[in-house]
Amino acid sequence: MLQYLMKTFSSFSFGCRVNLAEKEALDRALVSKGYINKENRADLYILNTCSVTHKAEREAKQHIYQIKRLYPKTKIVVTGCAATNWQKTGEKVKEIDYLVDNQSKEYIAELIHKRFGLSKQLKPSINSNEALRSDKFIRSGRIILKIQDGCHRFCSFCIVPYLRGMPKSKSIERILEQIRQNKEFNEVILTAINTQAFGYDTNEKFTDLVKRVLEETEVKRLSFGSIHPWSIDEEFLDLYKNYANSNRFAHFFHIPLQSGSNKTLNLMKRGYTREEFTHKLHKISELNPYAFIGTDVIVGFLEETDHDFEDTYDFLRETPISKFHVFRFSKREHTAAYHLSKRLKTPSPAKAQARSIKLRNLSQEKYQKFVEKHLDREFEALFLEKRIDGSQLALLNNQIPAYIATEKDMTGQLKSVKISELKNGILFGRVV
């Protein structure tokens, strides 16, 4: 007798854009097997988790509990870094019906189909991209491609290498093929756990990938999830110089620097100094003053004194970084920092919180000043679907959001726009 077939699925991803890329790839794989993407009350709910902090794991568990309460008959499949960590530590979350660790994630669609579907392949009803119009990126004419996984650097605070393993990359040829197969998208977002580790196992380089995508495909806009500090070398800066005024290159650089204190960077095993990176940041800004640079910062790290924090604050204030995500240090088992914390002190929670607030306030001030520069200037913009009061949300070619006056639905289209107003921190404009 045939088992009941789980025909519909819904999925959600926490954490980085690599997780989003994995979610999109899984969604496509399931649709290609005949499953139907359904937003609510699906037979299967697949969650891709993050484990970069304890907070990330708590949020994943809360999400799982909520889904089980809302849809008690739905089978919950959990994968990703938190799932891998729970498996390694033996932690049980009883609401999970099926756990797939990172090592098996590549085959997750087949594993799900074997566990919950019929043994035979279902006939897909429609094109996978059409079937996934509920995905906010696909709906807006963007596609996220994962180019690399894993990391070899073992920064002292980071649990990711223990959960994702050593670097594994797609070949440049395979990535080019994927882009050519998805030519209906106006923006391709390349994402990686560590861009510097791209090609670590295939004898290729990240800069070569970027160059060949721009030279050998017709992609209208190329952007990145994050570009890691070690990838911003002279070769990359020379390449960017050639495209600094091009609309095909999204002028957005999210560079996770983590600290502006040389002492803290050394304890973190980051392998660069604030002086080295100050030069590179200013170089990007000189090539294109409208390049939007963001970063991640950890506060409350081991032995962080008031002086160390002020070093970070001054670095962020003086460099052309316009936005930063601030995280409080989270001790993760197995990392070097976890063991070092047994003999090295961390600031009190109250002090770490005060430092977080101070950096977030600085981030808001710098972002406001950066967006003010956009007034009375023209940019190419990609339209998203969100609308308010006769305007539609769009991303300028440096990924800054703006609302553009239009009565038509322009979702997924690239248009030249002129920014005319800044109101409550939000840019407004019109189509040129």
Protein Blocks (a to p, Z undefined) as FASTA:
>chain_A
ZZdddfbdcdddehjfklmmmmmmmmmmmmmnopacdfbhpfbdcddddfkbmklmmmmm
mmmmmmmmmmmmbccddedjklmmmmmnopacfkbmbdcdfklmmmmmmmmmmmmmcfbd
cddfbdfklmmmmpmklmnopacddfbgcjfklpakbmklmmnopaddddfklmmmmmmm
mmmbmbdcdddfblklgoklnopafklmmmmmmmmmcbfbdcdfbdcfklmcfklmmmmm
mmmmcckbccbdcddehpacfklmmmnonopafklmmmmmmmmmmmpmkbccdddddehi
ahiafklmmmmmmmmmmmccfbdcdddddddehiaklmmmmmpccddfklmmmmmmmmmm
mmmmmmmmmmmmmgopacdddddfbdcehiacdddfkopacddddfbdcehiacddddfb
deehiacdddZZ
